[in-house]
Amino acid sequence: MTKTDVSAADGERPWPDRMTAWQIDAYAPFKDSAKLNDKAESPASLGPKEVLVRVRASSVNPIDVFMSEGYGQVLLSRVRQAKKKSFFRPVEFPLTLGRDFAGEVVAKGAEVGSEHLNIGDAILGVVAPYQHGCHAQFVTVPVTQVAKKPDHMSYEEAACLLYTGLTTWCALTSAGGVNASNAADKNVLVIGGSGGVGNSAIQILKSWGAKVTTTCSTNAINLVKGLGPDNIIDYTTTDAQKQLEQFGKYDLILDAAGIPYEDIGGSYTPLLKPWSWAKFVTLRSPVLHNTDSYGMVFGMLKNAYDLVAPNVCSGAVFKGSSIRWGFFMPAERGVEELARLATEKKITVPVDSVYRFADMKEAFEKVKAGHLRGKVVVTFDEK
């Protein structure tokens, strides 16, 4: 295989026309709809700011499980249409899922300089939900969505970092207003410290110098303790709420556990610092669900209501605080910072289990069952 740089305009293509990929042809549970296709079409072209990667490992995220059953199809389809600048909705199937991965650069666009990446570099990367995913032999992504893999990390570990990490990073920075430059004087509560987002949040916040209190169940205390939070509260104890109050008030509360909306106002917004622009950030955004259920126009109107109502009913806006939604975004600065933290060994991602590529359905079932203590990874067994 050549190791020369390749752009879409070169007419060269040092990768095969066909590849192996897990694909779905309809929205249904993955175990019923997915097929291992060894004659799937490889990425046909390479943009000037894109890289083509041979996937060595990829992770399975809850979003993959939900998307296989149709979650987000309305809005994501419109985003794909906008990206293609087309008047017609693009054909969705066959659809390849998978959001984060690790592998080796096979080809790169003409505007990807050697100061960024070279052919053969080991990298980690992330695929936005509107893009075709990485549960395949090859994947093409913008260079802004990849970074060099830290030498000490295996492909399996590196494949777990970016989707959960970026979801967390964007929730903290974009929605929460906390970052490396202002976190040192912040008091933050992370609800659900043993999950993927909770794990990442604790480590990112501590690297920034924030004071972190987190909650988890009794059997996860040892795992969470290793992440270095200042305070750990076992939410199963009878005085958990009293402990939350003891370590508050908080500049930011990040809900990584999916607290029901009706519980936010009574139990959590009173813990926010009053009149200090404190924020409660939840990852339970109804945006995709609402557009799926009501269509684009009425779905967006429902989203506006669903954002305003909790802020008013909880009383948050009357105390100078707010309830916000956190989202994944393929932010270049986030990719760079997470890769740097991983290189400096300031962030790690626990791996719950590893499956062979041929056993992708079992990996999906594992994620769907929940109660994980880390990420589920799939390794590509190349013949």
N, C-alpha and C positions, 0 to 999 in steps of 0.2 A: 504493500500500500504506500502510495506516495506521501511525502511529508511536506509538500509545497502548500502554500496558502491557496485557498479556493474561494472565489466569489461567485455569485449567481451569474455574473456576466462572462465568466471565463469559459463556460461551456464544459468544464471538467466536472467529474463526479466520482471521487475516489471512495464511494460507498455503494453497496449493492442496490439494485432496483427494488428488491423485496427484503422483508425482515420478518422476524417473529414478534408478535404483539398480542396482548390480551385485549379483546375488543367486545363491545356490546352492540347489538343491532336493534335493541328496543329498551325502553325503560322498565326495569323489573329487578327483583333481587339479583345480585351479581351471580350467585350460584346457579340461577336459572337461565340468565341471559348471556353470560360471558362465554366466549370461545377463544381458545388458543389458536391463533391464525399464523401459520408459518409462511404464508404468502402475502402478508399485509404489505401495502405500498409504503416504501421508505419515504422520508421527506424528499419532495421532488426538487427543491431548490434551496438556495442559501442566500439570505439577504446580506448586504454589505456590513451590517452590524450584528450579525448572528453567528453562532457557533453550532456545529453539529457534534453531538456527543454519543459515544458508544456507552450505553448504560451498563454499569457493573452491579449496582444495587439501587433499589428504590423502596420507599416506605409506603404503607397504606394508612391513610388518614381517615377520620370519620367523614370528612367532606366527600371522599371517594365513594364511600358506602351510600351516602345520601344521594349523590349525583347519579349513581347507577340506577336509582329508582325514580329519577326525574326531578330531583330537587334543583331549583334554580334555572330550569330549562328556558323559561320565558325571558328573563333578563339576560342570561348568558348568551342566548341566541341573538339577542339584539346587539350585544356588545360585539359578537363575532361579525355580525352584519356591518356594523359601523367600522370595524377594523378593515374589512374588505372594501369599504366604500361602495356598497352595493345596494340597489333598490330591493333586492330579493333576499329572503332569509336563506342562509347557507344550509346545505344538507348536513344534518347532524351525525348521521351514522354512515359507516361504522365509527364508533367513538372509543378512543383510547383514554383511559383514566390514569391517575397518578400525578402527584403534585411535586414531590421532591425526590432527588436522585443524586447519585455520585457516579462518576465514570471518567472517560478519557476523551480529550478533544481529537476528533477525526478530521475535521475541516473547519475553516473559519472564513468569514467574509473579508472582503478587501479592505475594509476600514477598521478591522480588529488588528491593532499593531502588536508587535512582539513584546512591547512593554506591558501589555495586558496578558496575553496568552500565546502559547505556541502549540503546534501540533504535538500530540502525545502527552500534554500536561494532564495530570490528575486533578479533577475539579469536583466541586459540589454545586448543585444548582436547584432551581425551583421553577415550576411551571404554573402560570396563572390559570385560574379555573376556566377561563374562556378559551384557553389554548388546548390543543390535543396533548394528552399527557405522556408520562414517561414509563408506563408499564409496557415497555417495548425495547427492542434491541438498540434502536437509535432514537434520539429526540433532538429537535432544533429549537433553540431559545435565543433571545437577545443576550448579548454579552453582558448587559447590566444585571442579568439574573443568575450569573455564575461567579464563582471565585475559586481560587486555587485551594485544593484540599490540604489541610494541615498534615504534615508528615506523620504525626503521631496517631492520626485517626485512620481507622480502617474504612473501606468503602461502605460497609454496613453502618458504621457510626455516622459517617459524613452524610449519608442519605437521609438521616433523620433530622438534620439541623434546621433547614431553612423555612419550611412551610409553617411549622409551629413557632419557630423563632421569629419570623416576620409578622405572624399574626400577633404575637406578644409585643414585639417592638413597635408596631404601628398602633396597637391599643395604648401603650404607655406614652408614646410621643405625640401622635396625631390627635388621639381622643383624650388622653390623660394630661397632656402638656408637661410631662416629665421627661428629661433627657440628661445626658451626661453633664451638661453645663449647669443645671439647676437642681439636681437631685440630692445634693449633699445636705440640704436643710429640710428635706421632705420626709414626712412620716406616712408610710404606705401600708395598706392592708391588702394582702393577696388571699382571696377566698379560694380554697382548693389548691393547696401547694403541692399535692402529690401527683397531679395530672400533668400533661405535657405543657400546657400554657403556664400553669402554676410553677412548674420546675424552671422553665425559661425565665419567667418574670422575676423570681427570687434571685437567680444568678445575675441577670442583667442589672437589676436594681442595686444589688450589693456591689457590682463592679463600678457602678456610678456613685456609690457612697451613701445611698439612701438608708434610712432606718426601716426595716421590714418586719412586719408581723404577718404570720400566715396561719391558716387553719388546715387541719387534715384529720383523718380518722386515727384511732389508736394504733392500728397495725401499720401505719405509714410514717409514724413519727421518726423512726431511725433513718428512713430514706430521706425525709425532708430535712432532718437535722444536718445531714451531710452537705446540704446546699448552702448553709450558713446564714439562715434568717436570724434576726435578733430575738424574736419571740415566736413560739409555736403554741397554738391553742388546739386542744383536742375538742372538736365540735360535738363529740358524743357526751361530754361531761355536762352535768347539770348547771354548772356556773359558767358555761362558755360565753354567754352574752355579757356577763359581768367582767370577764377577762377582756373581751373585746373593748368594753368601755374603759377598762383600766389602762390599756395601751393606746387609746385614742386621745384626742381627736386626730383625724387623718386628713392629709392633703389629697390623697387619692385612694380609692378603694377599687381594686381590679377583681371583678367576679370571673374566676376561671372555673367555677363549679356549676354555673347555670341556675342561679337563685331565681325562683319564681318572681314575677313582677310584683305580685301582691305583697311579698315579703320585704321588698327593697325599702319601701317607705317606712314601715313600722320598725324594722330591726337595724337598717344600715344607714340610711341618709342622716339620722340623728347623730351618727358617729363622725360625720364630716365636719371639718372646721367651718364654723359659720363665717360668712362674709369674707371669704378668702379665695373665691373661685375654685373651691374644692370640687372634685368630680368623682362620681360613681360610674365606672365603665363596665358594661356588660358585653359579652360576646354573643349573647342571645338576640342578635338582631333579627327582626322579622322581615327584612327587606326582600329576600328571595322568596320566602314563603308567601308573602302578600302578593308579589307579582305573579307567582304561580297560581294563586287562588283567584285573584281579581283582575288579572291582566295588567298591562303597563300603566295605563292612566289611572284607573281606580286603585290599583295596587300602590302607586306612589302617593295618592291621596290618603290611603290607609296608613302608609308609613309615616306621613306627616302627623297624623292623629296619634299613632302609637308612640311617637317620640315626645310630643307635647304633653299628652295626658299623664304619663307617670311623673313628669317633672312638676306638674301642677298638683296632682292628687297627693303626691308624697310630701309636698311642702318644700321641696328642695329649692325652687326658684325664689321662695320667700325668705330664704336664709343665705342667699348669695352663692348657692352651689348648683350642681346640675347632674342629671343622669344622661349618659352618652352611650353610643354604640361603638364597639371596636370592630375593625375589619382587617382582613388580610389585604395587603397591597404589595406588589412586587417592587418595593422601593430600593433603588440602587444604594442609597446610603445605609439602609438597613442590612442589605447583603454584605456590604463592606464591613460594617461594624460587627456583625455576627461572626463573619469569617475571622476577623481580627481577635475577637474574644475567644474563639475556638483555638486559634493558633497560640494564644497566650494561656491556654488551659483555664480560662475563667468561666467557660460554659461547657457543659457536657450534656448529652442527651441519653438517658437510660434506655437500653434496648430490652424490651420485654421478651421478644422471640424472633427467630429468623426462619424463613421458609424458602424453599427452592422456587424458582420462577414457575415451574410446572404446577406448583401447589398454591397458586394465587387465590383460588376459591377458598381454601382453608384459611389463608391469611385474612381475607375479607370477613369470613365468619368470626374469626378471633376478634377483630376490631368491632364488629357489629355487636358481639356479646358484651363488650365493655369491661370495666373493672381491671384495666391494664395498669401495670407498673412500669411504663415506658412505651417506646414505639415498637410497632410491628414492621419488620423489614423483610424484603424479598430480594434474593440474590439471583442474578442472571447466570444460568448454567450454560456456558457457550460450548457447543459441540466441537 
